[in-house]
Amino acid sequence: MTELLSPARPIRVRLDPDGVPTHLESAAGWQPVSRVLNRWRIDCDWWRMPVSREYWRLLIDDALALECYCNRANAEWYVERVYD
């Protein structure tokens, strides 16, 4: 099952030199990204208000899978879905 967070929640992310997330900040502090499970990019609605996001499905601390995205317009990160 999954939990969709609506609205998505802002999150702080540490990146490696290639722009890959290495840590996410939670209430418990910085949590390591164990593995990138998937990565994709969307660009849509260019005729209205453009949306450009890079999505990441991340395994955190070998226990929790999260779907996060980076809003490419302002480089802000959000958690949108939690997998259990």
Sequence and secondary structure as in RCSB ss.txt:
>XXXX:A:sequence
MTELLSPARPIRVRLDPDGVPTHLESAAGWQPVSRVLNRWRIDCDWWRMPVSREYWRLLIDDALALECYCNRANA
EWYVERVYD
>XXXX:A:secstr
 EEEEEEEEEE EEE TTS EEEEEETTEEEEEEEEEEEEEEEE TTSS EEEEEEEEEETTTEEEEEEEETTTT
EEEEEEEE 
